[in-house]
């Protein structure tokens, strides 16, 4: 025998309001999934069959109506498997900051090696990159010109070079 659903007057009122202002078929089905069980006295399986949904979806719709006005719970989010707290990460990066602020070249492998030593166990290199990104450290691209390049010579070459290159015969 099917389990009887006990629907409160508050749920029924919410379902009736939703039915009256429903704009989509899914909103109407949500409202009817409660109304058919409460007013028509149908079993949940029968109401689900009439609405063309599974019994589980019928109960899920009912739960949405129950939680409609409830405060939204916080989402999953957060750092669950962090190796260091944010403050500890800041302290760790503070030792590298003087070199970086003076324009020195910092490579990730030494930072990674120091982090592995601090933790006492191996970690992927990507963890170090994510740590640096989290604290706003970024890769600075080198200049794209050769240090011995001479712009005047390059312009002169452009003037004298033929427009169409032909391979030597």
RACOR-V163744 format. One record per backbone hydrogen bond with DSSP energy under -0.5 kcal/mol. CO is the residue of the C=O (numbers start at 1). NH is the residue of the N-H. If there is no record, write none. Layout:
co nh
CO NH
CO NH
This chain:
co nh
5 7
6 8
8 12
9 13
10 14
11 15
12 16
13 17
14 18
15 19
16 20
17 21
18 22
19 22
24 28
25 29
26 30
27 31
28 32
29 33
30 34
31 34
31 35
32 36
34 38
35 39
35 40
36 42
43 47
44 48
45 49
46 50
47 51
48 52
48 53
54 58
55 59
56 60
57 61
58 62
59 63
60 64
61 65
62 66
63 67
65 68
78 80
85 89
86 90
87 91
88 92
89 93
90 94
91 95
92 95
93 96
93 97
94 98
96 100
97 101
98 102
99 104
100 103
104 106
105 107
107 111
108 112
109 113
110 114
111 115
112 116
113 117
114 118
115 119
116 120
116 121
124 127
124 128
125 129
126 130
127 131
128 132
129 133
130 134
131 135
132 137
133 136
139 141
146 149
150 154
151 155
152 156
153 157
154 158
155 159
156 160
157 161
